[in-house]
Amino acid sequence: MLPVKRTSRSRRNNRRSHHALTAKRTVACPNCGTPKLPHTACNNCGYVRPGLFLKQGDEEE
Ligand SMILES: [Zn+2]
């Protein structure tokens, strides 16, 4: 199938105005300082919040 009408520059650019990507947001781990995703356990030390660590490395390959 072919498009019936050629898309104008304006229409095409307007459509693509929503396509921009945003940089992944990170916060510094308060325990070790490594950048980590907010609301997740730290990849480096497993820190979540005071009193809660999700340890990693138990299931190493
Ligand atoms: Zn950490």
N, CA, C, O and the ligand as a Tripos MOL2 file, in Angstrom:
@<TRIPOS>MOLECULE
protein
  245   243    62     0     0
PROTEIN
NO_CHARGES

@<TRIPOS>ATOM
      1 N           0.8470   -1.1980    0.0000 N.3       1 MET1
      2 CA          0.0000    0.0000    0.0000 C.3       1 MET1
      3 C           0.8780    1.2430    0.0000 C.2       1 MET1
      4 O           1.9170    1.2980    0.6590 O.2       1 MET1
      5 N           0.4390    2.2180   -0.7430 N.am      2 LEU2
      6 CA          1.1600    3.4780   -0.7850 C.3       2 LEU2
      7 C           0.3150    4.5620   -0.1400 C.2       2 LEU2
      8 O          -0.9140    4.5060   -0.1790 O.2       2 LEU2
      9 N           0.9630    5.5330    0.4440 N.am      3 PRO3
     10 CA          0.1940    6.6500    0.9970 C.3       3 PRO3
     11 C          -0.5000    7.4170   -0.1150 C.2       3 PRO3
     12 O           0.0650    7.6090   -1.1910 O.2       3 PRO3
     13 N          -1.7150    7.8510    0.1420 N.am      4 VAL4
     14 CA         -2.4960    8.5560   -0.8750 C.3       4 VAL4
     15 C          -1.9080    9.9200   -1.1480 C.2       4 VAL4
     16 O          -1.8220   10.3610   -2.2940 O.2       4 VAL4
     17 N          -1.5070   10.5810   -0.0810 N.am      5 LYS5
     18 CA         -0.9910   11.9420   -0.2410 C.3       5 LYS5
     19 C           0.3930   12.0520    0.3640 C.2       5 LYS5
     20 O           0.7090   11.4180    1.3710 O.2       5 LYS5
     21 N           1.2010   12.8670   -0.2710 N.am      6 ARG6
     22 CA          2.5230   13.1320    0.2610 C.3       6 ARG6
     23 C           2.3680   13.9080    1.5660 C.2       6 ARG6
     24 O           1.5830   14.8530    1.6510 O.2       6 ARG6
     25 N           3.1420   13.4880    2.5990 N.am      7 THR7
     26 CA          3.0950   14.2000    3.8800 C.3       7 THR7
     27 C           3.9290   15.4760    3.7830 C.2       7 THR7
     28 O           5.0880   15.4390    3.3700 O.2       7 THR7
     29 N           3.3430   16.5810    4.1590 N.am      8 SER8
     30 CA          4.0530   17.8540    4.0790 C.3       8 SER8
     31 C           5.1610   17.9160    5.1240 C.2       8 SER8
     32 O           5.1440   17.1950    6.1220 O.2       8 SER8
     33 N           6.1150   18.7900    4.8690 N.am      9 ARG9
     34 CA          7.2010   18.9630    5.8340 C.3       9 ARG9
     35 C           6.6500   19.2940    7.2180 C.2       9 ARG9
     36 O           7.1200   18.7910    8.2390 O.2       9 ARG9
     37 N           5.6340   20.1620    7.2120 N.am     10 SER10
     38 CA          5.0590   20.6010    8.4860 C.3      10 SER10
     39 C           4.4590   19.4200    9.2350 C.2      10 SER10
     40 O           4.7190   19.2360   10.4230 O.2      10 SER10
     41 N           3.6510   18.6170    8.5360 N.am     11 ARG11
     42 CA          3.0120   17.4720    9.1760 C.3      11 ARG11
     43 C           4.0560   16.4710    9.6720 C.2      11 ARG11
     44 O           3.9770   15.9610   10.7900 O.2      11 ARG11
     45 N           5.0280   16.2080    8.8130 N.am     12 ARG12
     46 CA          6.0590   15.2370    9.1810 C.3      12 ARG12
     47 C           6.8020   15.7140   10.4210 C.2      12 ARG12
     48 O           7.0070   14.9420   11.3580 O.2      12 ARG12
     49 N           7.2100   16.9910   10.4330 N.am     13 ASN13
     50 CA          7.9790   17.5010   11.5600 C.3      13 ASN13
     51 C           7.1270   17.5880   12.8180 C.2      13 ASN13
     52 O           7.6080   17.3400   13.9240 O.2      13 ASN13
     53 N           5.8550   17.9420   12.6420 N.am     14 ASN14
     54 CA          4.9610   17.9680   13.7950 C.3      14 ASN14
     55 C           4.8460   16.5880   14.4040 C.2      14 ASN14
     56 O           4.8550   16.4410   15.6260 O.2      14 ASN14
     57 N           4.7380   15.5640   13.5480 N.am     15 ARG15
     58 CA          4.6400   14.1940   14.0560 C.3      15 ARG15
     59 C           5.8960   13.8430   14.8360 C.2      15 ARG15
     60 O           5.8320   13.2260   15.8990 O.2      15 ARG15
     61 N           7.0430   14.2460   14.2910 N.am     16 ARG16
     62 CA          8.3120   13.8610   14.9210 C.3      16 ARG16
     63 C           8.6410   14.7240   16.1350 C.2      16 ARG16
     64 O           9.6350   14.4820   16.8190 O.2      16 ARG16
     65 N           7.8190   15.7180   16.3990 N.am     17 SER17
     66 CA          8.0970   16.5840   17.5450 C.3      17 SER17
     67 C           7.9880   15.8190   18.8550 C.2      17 SER17
     68 O           8.4490   16.2960   19.8920 O.2      17 SER17
     69 N           7.3790   14.6290   18.8190 N.am     18 HIS18
     70 CA          7.2340   13.8280   20.0400 C.3      18 HIS18
     71 C           8.2770   12.7150   20.1150 C.2      18 HIS18
     72 O           8.2340   11.8930   21.0310 O.2      18 HIS18
     73 N           9.2030   12.6780   19.1740 N.am     19 HIS19
     74 CA         10.1110   11.5340   19.1000 C.3      19 HIS19
     75 C          11.4030   11.7150   19.8800 C.2      19 HIS19
     76 O          12.2160   10.7950   19.9550 O.2      19 HIS19
     77 N          11.5970   12.8830   20.4570 N.am     20 ALA20
     78 CA         12.8650   13.1410   21.1290 C.3      20 ALA20
     79 C          13.0460   12.1950   22.3140 C.2      20 ALA20
     80 O          12.0930   11.9050   23.0380 O.2      20 ALA20
     81 N          14.2680   11.7210   22.5040 N.am     21 LEU21
     82 CA         14.5840   10.8680   23.6420 C.3      21 LEU21
     83 C          15.1150   11.7400   24.7730 C.2      21 LEU21
     84 O          15.7290   12.7810   24.5410 O.2      21 LEU21
     85 N          14.8710   11.3010   25.9810 N.am     22 THR22
     86 CA         15.4230   12.0070   27.1230 C.3      22 THR22
     87 C          16.4830   11.1390   27.7830 C.2      22 THR22
     88 O          16.3970    9.9110   27.7860 O.2      22 THR22
     89 N          17.4710   11.8000   28.3320 N.am     23 ALA23
     90 CA         18.5490   11.0610   28.9860 C.3      23 ALA23
     91 C          18.0040   10.3130   30.1890 C.2      23 ALA23
     92 O          17.0930   10.7720   30.8780 O.2      23 ALA23
     93 N          18.5910    9.1430   30.4200 N.am     24 LYS24
     94 CA         18.1850    8.3380   31.5710 C.3      24 LYS24
     95 C          18.5300    9.0890   32.8500 C.2      24 LYS24
     96 O          19.6600    9.5490   33.0180 O.2      24 LYS24
     97 N          17.5690    9.2130   33.7450 N.am     25 ARG25
     98 CA         17.7760    9.9690   34.9780 C.3      25 ARG25
     99 C          18.4100    9.0660   36.0360 C.2      25 ARG25
    100 O          17.9530    7.9440   36.2590 O.2      25 ARG25
    101 N          19.4370    9.5480   36.6670 N.am     26 THR26
    102 CA         20.0850    8.7640   37.7130 C.3      26 THR26
    103 C          20.2780    9.6240   38.9550 C.2      26 THR26
    104 O          20.3190   10.8520   38.8750 O.2      26 THR26
    105 N          20.3940    8.9780   40.0770 N.am     27 VAL27
    106 CA         20.7460    9.6630   41.3140 C.3      27 VAL27
    107 C          21.9920    8.9820   41.8780 C.2      27 VAL27
    108 O          22.2430    7.8100   41.5980 O.2      27 VAL27
    109 N          22.7620    9.7110   42.6640 N.am     28 ALA28
    110 CA         23.9560    9.1330   43.2690 C.3      28 ALA28
    111 C          23.5460    8.3000   44.4780 C.2      28 ALA28
    112 O          22.7660    8.7560   45.3140 O.2      28 ALA28
    113 N          24.0720    7.0800   44.5730 N.am     29 CYS29
    114 CA         23.8000    6.2290   45.7240 C.3      29 CYS29
    115 C          24.3340    6.9020   46.9830 C.2      29 CYS29
    116 O          25.5190    7.2310   47.0430 O.2      29 CYS29
    117 N          23.4840    7.1140   47.9950 N.am     30 PRO30
    118 CA         23.9580    7.7820   49.2140 C.3      30 PRO30
    119 C          24.9700    6.9390   49.9810 C.2      30 PRO30
    120 O          25.6730    7.4500   50.8530 O.2      30 PRO30
    121 N          25.0450    5.6480   49.6600 N.am     31 ASN31
    122 CA         25.9480    4.7570   50.3820 C.3      31 ASN31
    123 C          27.3400    4.7490   49.7620 C.2      31 ASN31
    124 O          28.3400    4.8740   50.4700 O.2      31 ASN31
    125 N          27.4060    4.5980   48.4230 N.am     32 CYS32
    126 CA         28.7160    4.4790   47.7750 C.3      32 CYS32
    127 C          28.9470    5.5430   46.7110 C.2      32 CYS32
    128 O          30.0630    5.6700   46.2090 O.2      32 CYS32
    129 N          27.9040    6.3230   46.3490 N.am     33 GLY33
    130 CA         28.1140    7.4110   45.4080 C.3      33 GLY33
    131 C          27.9780    7.0290   43.9540 C.2      33 GLY33
    132 O          28.0360    7.8970   43.0830 O.2      33 GLY33
    133 N          27.7960    5.7450   43.6660 N.am     34 THR34
    134 CA         27.6380    5.3110   42.2750 C.3      34 THR34
    135 C          26.3010    5.8040   41.7220 C.2      34 THR34
    136 O          25.2960    5.7620   42.4310 O.2      34 THR34
    137 N          26.2680    6.2700   40.4690 N.am     35 PRO35
    138 CA         24.9810    6.6450   39.8900 C.3      35 PRO35
    139 C          24.0580    5.4350   39.7790 C.2      35 PRO35
    140 O          24.4720    4.3740   39.3110 O.2      35 PRO35
    141 N          22.8100    5.5950   40.2090 N.am     36 LYS36
    142 CA         21.8540    4.4970   40.1310 C.3      36 LYS36
    143 C          20.4990    5.0570   39.7250 C.2      36 LYS36
    144 O          20.2710    6.2620   39.8270 O.2      36 LYS36
    145 N          19.6000    4.1950   39.2660 N.am     37 LEU37
    146 CA         18.2590    4.6270   38.9370 C.3      37 LEU37
    147 C          17.5000    4.9150   40.2230 C.2      37 LEU37
    148 O          17.6440    4.1780   41.1990 O.2      37 LEU37
    149 N          16.6920    5.9770   40.2430 N.am     38 PRO38
    150 CA         15.9410    6.2770   41.4460 C.3      38 PRO38
    151 C          14.9620    5.1610   41.7840 C.2      38 PRO38
    152 O          14.4370    4.5090   40.8810 O.2      38 PRO38
    153 N          14.7110    4.9310   43.0570 N.am     39 HIS39
    154 CA         13.7510    3.9450   43.5600 C.3      39 HIS39
    155 C          14.1710    2.5170   43.2340 C.2      39 HIS39
    156 O          13.3320    1.6180   43.1800 O.2      39 HIS39
    157 N          15.4590    2.3070   43.0190 N.am     40 THR40
    158 CA         15.9580    0.9580   42.7750 C.3      40 THR40
    159 C          17.1390    0.7030   43.6960 C.2      40 THR40
    160 O          17.7300    1.6280   44.2530 O.2      40 THR40
    161 N          17.4730   -0.5840   43.8440 N.am     41 ALA41
    162 CA         18.6500   -0.9370   44.6130 C.3      41 ALA41
    163 C          19.8950   -0.5590   43.8260 C.2      41 ALA41
    164 O          19.9050   -0.6230   42.5970 O.2      41 ALA41
    165 N          20.9410   -0.1650   44.5370 N.am     42 CYS42
    166 CA         22.1980    0.2010   43.9010 C.3      42 CYS42
    167 C          22.8430   -1.0490   43.3040 C.2      42 CYS42
    168 O          22.9010   -2.0960   43.9480 O.2      42 CYS42
    169 N          23.3260   -0.9260   42.0660 N.am     43 ASN43
    170 CA         23.9810   -2.0570   41.4120 C.3      43 ASN43
    171 C          25.3000   -2.3900   42.0770 C.2      43 ASN43
    172 O          25.7380   -3.5410   42.0590 O.2      43 ASN43
    173 N          25.9310   -1.3930   42.6610 N.am     44 ASN44
    174 CA         27.2660   -1.5790   43.1960 C.3      44 ASN44
    175 C          27.2310   -2.1900   44.5980 C.2      44 ASN44
    176 O          27.9370   -3.1600   44.8740 O.2      44 ASN44
    177 N          26.3970   -1.6120   45.4900 N.am     45 CYS45
    178 CA         26.4320   -2.0700   46.8770 C.3      45 CYS45
    179 C          25.0980   -2.6630   47.3320 C.2      45 CYS45
    180 O          25.0320   -3.2410   48.4170 O.2      45 CYS45
    181 N          24.0430   -2.5380   46.5420 N.am     46 GLY46
    182 CA         22.7670   -3.1220   46.9130 C.3      46 GLY46
    183 C          21.9320   -2.2800   47.8480 C.2      46 GLY46
    184 O          20.9040   -2.7320   48.3500 O.2      46 GLY46
    185 N          22.3730   -1.0460   48.0850 N.am     47 TYR47
    186 CA         21.6660   -0.1680   49.0110 C.3      47 TYR47
    187 C          20.3080    0.2420   48.4520 C.2      47 TYR47
    188 O          20.2150    0.6330   47.2890 O.2      47 TYR47
    189 N          19.2550    0.1600   49.2640 N.am     48 VAL48
    190 CA         17.9340    0.6390   48.8620 C.3      48 VAL48
    191 C          17.5670    1.8490   49.7120 C.2      48 VAL48
    192 O          17.3220    2.9340   49.1850 O.2      48 VAL48
    193 N          17.5310    1.6600   51.0190 N.am     49 ARG49
    194 CA         17.2520    2.7480   51.9680 C.3      49 ARG49
    195 C          17.8520    2.3280   53.3020 C.2      49 ARG49
    196 O          18.2260    1.1660   53.4600 O.2      49 ARG49
    197 N          17.9550    3.2400   54.2660 N.am     50 PRO50
    198 CA         18.5650    2.8600   55.5360 C.3      50 PRO50
    199 C          17.8980    1.6180   56.1100 C.2      50 PRO50
    200 O          16.6830    1.5980   56.3070 O.2      50 PRO50
    201 N          18.6700    0.6060   56.3720 N.am     51 GLY51
    202 CA         18.1500   -0.6260   56.9430 C.3      51 GLY51
    203 C          17.7620   -1.6720   55.9290 C.2      51 GLY51
    204 O          17.3920   -2.7850   56.3040 O.2      51 GLY51
    205 N          17.8380   -1.3430   54.6480 N.am     52 LEU52
    206 CA         17.4680   -2.3360   53.6290 C.3      52 LEU52
    207 C          18.5380   -2.3990   52.5540 C.2      52 LEU52
    208 O          18.7490   -1.4380   51.8140 O.2      52 LEU52
    209 N          19.2050   -3.5280   52.4750 N.am     53 PHE53
    210 CA         20.1670   -3.7880   51.4150 C.3      53 PHE53
    211 C          19.6870   -4.9960   50.6200 C.2      53 PHE53
    212 O          19.3170   -6.0140   51.2050 O.2      53 PHE53
    213 N          19.6890   -4.8990   49.3270 N.am     54 LEU54
    214 CA         19.4340   -6.0690   48.4850 C.3      54 LEU54
    215 C          20.7760   -6.5070   47.9470 C.2      54 LEU54
    216 O          21.2670   -5.9950   46.9400 O.2      54 LEU54
    217 N          21.3510   -7.4580   48.6360 N.am     55 LYS55
    218 CA         22.7070   -7.8710   48.3030 C.3      55 LYS55
    219 C          22.7540   -8.5250   46.9320 C.2      55 LYS55
    220 O          21.8380   -9.2440   46.5320 O.2      55 LYS55
    221 N          23.8370   -8.2600   46.2280 N.am     56 GLN56
    222 CA         24.0520   -8.9140   44.9580 C.3      56 GLN56
    223 C          25.2760   -9.8110   45.0790 C.2      56 GLN56
    224 O          25.9860   -9.7760   46.0840 O.2      56 GLN56
    225 N          25.5180  -10.6170   44.0440 N.am     57 GLY57
    226 CA         26.7110  -11.4390   44.0100 C.3      57 GLY57
    227 C          26.5100  -12.8260   44.5680 C.2      57 GLY57
    228 O          27.4120  -13.6580   44.4680 O.2      57 GLY57
    229 N          25.3390  -13.1130   45.1650 N.am     58 ASP58
    230 CA         25.0930  -14.4700   45.6490 C.3      58 ASP58
    231 C          24.9040  -15.4370   44.4940 C.2      58 ASP58
    232 O          25.2720  -16.6090   44.5750 O.2      58 ASP58
    233 N          24.3200  -14.9200   43.4090 N.am     59 GLU59
    234 CA         24.0910  -15.7750   42.2430 C.3      59 GLU59
    235 C          25.0410  -15.3910   41.1200 C.2      59 GLU59
    236 O          24.6130  -15.0230   40.0260 O.2      59 GLU59
    237 N          26.3260  -15.4800   41.4000 N.am     60 GLU60
    238 CA         27.3070  -15.1530   40.3730 C.3      60 GLU60
    239 C          27.4890  -16.3220   39.4140 C.2      60 GLU60
    240 O          27.3670  -17.4910   39.7790 O.2      60 GLU60
    241 N          27.7890  -15.9470   38.1590 N.am     61 GLU61
    242 CA         28.0060  -17.0450   37.2080 C.3      61 GLU61
    243 C          29.4830  -17.3960   37.1260 C.2      61 GLU61
    244 O          29.8620  -18.2960   36.3780 O.2      61 GLU61
    245 ZN         25.6780    1.9700   46.3090 Zn       62 ZN62
@<TRIPOS>BOND
     1     1     2 1
     2     2     3 1
     3     3     4 2
     4     3     5 am
     5     5     6 1
     6     6     7 1
     7     7     8 2
     8     7     9 am
     9     9    10 1
    10    10    11 1
    11    11    12 2
    12    11    13 am
    13    13    14 1
    14    14    15 1
    15    15    16 2
    16    15    17 am
    17    17    18 1
    18    18    19 1
    19    19    20 2
    20    19    21 am
    21    21    22 1
    22    22    23 1
    23    23    24 2
    24    23    25 am
    25    25    26 1
    26    26    27 1
    27    27    28 2
    28    27    29 am
    29    29    30 1
    30    30    31 1
    31    31    32 2
    32    31    33 am
    33    33    34 1
    34    34    35 1
    35    35    36 2
    36    35    37 am
    37    37    38 1
    38    38    39 1
    39    39    40 2
    40    39    41 am
    41    41    42 1
    42    42    43 1
    43    43    44 2
    44    43    45 am
    45    45    46 1
    46    46    47 1
    47    47    48 2
    48    47    49 am
    49    49    50 1
    50    50    51 1
    51    51    52 2
    52    51    53 am
    53    53    54 1
    54    54    55 1
    55    55    56 2
    56    55    57 am
    57    57    58 1
    58    58    59 1
    59    59    60 2
    60    59    61 am
    61    61    62 1
    62    62    63 1
    63    63    64 2
    64    63    65 am
    65    65    66 1
    66    66    67 1
    67    67    68 2
    68    67    69 am
    69    69    70 1
    70    70    71 1
    71    71    72 2
    72    71    73 am
    73    73    74 1
    74    74    75 1
    75    75    76 2
    76    75    77 am
    77    77    78 1
    78    78    79 1
    79    79    80 2
    80    79    81 am
    81    81    82 1
    82    82    83 1
    83    83    84 2
    84    83    85 am
    85    85    86 1
    86    86    87 1
    87    87    88 2
    88    87    89 am
    89    89    90 1
    90    90    91 1
    91    91    92 2
    92    91    93 am
    93    93    94 1
    94    94    95 1
    95    95    96 2
    96    95    97 am
    97    97    98 1
    98    98    99 1
    99    99   100 2
   100    99   101 am
   101   101   102 1
   102   102   103 1
   103   103   104 2
   104   103   105 am
   105   105   106 1
   106   106   107 1
   107   107   108 2
   108   107   109 am
   109   109   110 1
   110   110   111 1
   111   111   112 2
   112   111   113 am
   113   113   114 1
   114   114   115 1
   115   115   116 2
   116   115   117 am
   117   117   118 1
   118   118   119 1
   119   119   120 2
   120   119   121 am
   121   121   122 1
   122   122   123 1
   123   123   124 2
   124   123   125 am
   125   125   126 1
   126   126   127 1
   127   127   128 2
   128   127   129 am
   129   129   130 1
   130   130   131 1
   131   131   132 2
   132   131   133 am
   133   133   134 1
   134   134   135 1
   135   135   136 2
   136   135   137 am
   137   137   138 1
   138   138   139 1
   139   139   140 2
   140   139   141 am
   141   141   142 1
   142   142   143 1
   143   143   144 2
   144   143   145 am
   145   145   146 1
   146   146   147 1
   147   147   148 2
   148   147   149 am
   149   149   150 1
   150   150   151 1
   151   151   152 2
   152   151   153 am
   153   153   154 1
   154   154   155 1
   155   155   156 2
   156   155   157 am
   157   157   158 1
   158   158   159 1
   159   159   160 2
   160   159   161 am
   161   161   162 1
   162   162   163 1
   163   163   164 2
   164   163   165 am
   165   165   166 1
   166   166   167 1
   167   167   168 2
   168   167   169 am
   169   169   170 1
   170   170   171 1
   171   171   172 2
   172   171   173 am
   173   173   174 1
   174   174   175 1
   175   175   176 2
   176   175   177 am
   177   177   178 1
   178   178   179 1
   179   179   180 2
   180   179   181 am
   181   181   182 1
   182   182   183 1
   183   183   184 2
   184   183   185 am
   185   185   186 1
   186   186   187 1
   187   187   188 2
   188   187   189 am
   189   189   190 1
   190   190   191 1
   191   191   192 2
   192   191   193 am
   193   193   194 1
   194   194   195 1
   195   195   196 2
   196   195   197 am
   197   197   198 1
   198   198   199 1
   199   199   200 2
   200   199   201 am
   201   201   202 1
   202   202   203 1
   203   203   204 2
   204   203   205 am
   205   205   206 1
   206   206   207 1
   207   207   208 2
   208   207   209 am
   209   209   210 1
   210   210   211 1
   211   211   212 2
   212   211   213 am
   213   213   214 1
   214   214   215 1
   215   215   216 2
   216   215   217 am
   217   217   218 1
   218   218   219 1
   219   219   220 2
   220   219   221 am
   221   221   222 1
   222   222   223 1
   223   223   224 2
   224   223   225 am
   225   225   226 1
   226   226   227 1
   227   227   228 2
   228   227   229 am
   229   229   230 1
   230   230   231 1
   231   231   232 2
   232   231   233 am
   233   233   234 1
   234   234   235 1
   235   235   236 2
   236   235   237 am
   237   237   238 1
   238   238   239 1
   239   239   240 2
   240   239   241 am
   241   241   242 1
   242   242   243 1
   243   243   244 2
@<TRIPOS>SUBSTRUCTURE
     1 MET1         2 RESIDUE 1 A MET
     2 LEU2         6 RESIDUE 1 A LEU
     3 PRO3        10 RESIDUE 1 A PRO
     4 VAL4        14 RESIDUE 1 A VAL
     5 LYS5        18 RESIDUE 1 A LYS
     6 ARG6        22 RESIDUE 1 A ARG
     7 THR7        26 RESIDUE 1 A THR
     8 SER8        30 RESIDUE 1 A SER
     9 ARG9        34 RESIDUE 1 A ARG
    10 SER10       38 RESIDUE 1 A SER
    11 ARG11       42 RESIDUE 1 A ARG
    12 ARG12       46 RESIDUE 1 A ARG
    13 ASN13       50 RESIDUE 1 A ASN
    14 ASN14       54 RESIDUE 1 A ASN
    15 ARG15       58 RESIDUE 1 A ARG
    16 ARG16       62 RESIDUE 1 A ARG
    17 SER17       66 RESIDUE 1 A SER
    18 HIS18       70 RESIDUE 1 A HIS
    19 HIS19       74 RESIDUE 1 A HIS
    20 ALA20       78 RESIDUE 1 A ALA
    21 LEU21       82 RESIDUE 1 A LEU
    22 THR22       86 RESIDUE 1 A THR
    23 ALA23       90 RESIDUE 1 A ALA
    24 LYS24       94 RESIDUE 1 A LYS
    25 ARG25       98 RESIDUE 1 A ARG
    26 THR26      102 RESIDUE 1 A THR
    27 VAL27      106 RESIDUE 1 A VAL
    28 ALA28      110 RESIDUE 1 A ALA
    29 CYS29      114 RESIDUE 1 A CYS
    30 PRO30      118 RESIDUE 1 A PRO
    31 ASN31      122 RESIDUE 1 A ASN
    32 CYS32      126 RESIDUE 1 A CYS
    33 GLY33      130 RESIDUE 1 A GLY
    34 THR34      134 RESIDUE 1 A THR
    35 PRO35      138 RESIDUE 1 A PRO
    36 LYS36      142 RESIDUE 1 A LYS
    37 LEU37      146 RESIDUE 1 A LEU
    38 PRO38      150 RESIDUE 1 A PRO
    39 HIS39      154 RESIDUE 1 A HIS
    40 THR40      158 RESIDUE 1 A THR
    41 ALA41      162 RESIDUE 1 A ALA
    42 CYS42      166 RESIDUE 1 A CYS
    43 ASN43      170 RESIDUE 1 A ASN
    44 ASN44      174 RESIDUE 1 A ASN
    45 CYS45      178 RESIDUE 1 A CYS
    46 GLY46      182 RESIDUE 1 A GLY
    47 TYR47      186 RESIDUE 1 A TYR
    48 VAL48      190 RESIDUE 1 A VAL
    49 ARG49      194 RESIDUE 1 A ARG
    50 PRO50      198 RESIDUE 1 A PRO
    51 GLY51      202 RESIDUE 1 A GLY
    52 LEU52      206 RESIDUE 1 A LEU
    53 PHE53      210 RESIDUE 1 A PHE
    54 LEU54      214 RESIDUE 1 A LEU
    55 LYS55      218 RESIDUE 1 A LYS
    56 GLN56      222 RESIDUE 1 A GLN
    57 GLY57      226 RESIDUE 1 A GLY
    58 ASP58      230 RESIDUE 1 A ASP
    59 GLU59      234 RESIDUE 1 A GLU
    60 GLU60      238 RESIDUE 1 A GLU
    61 GLU61      242 RESIDUE 1 A GLU
    62 ZN62       245 GROUP 0 **** ****
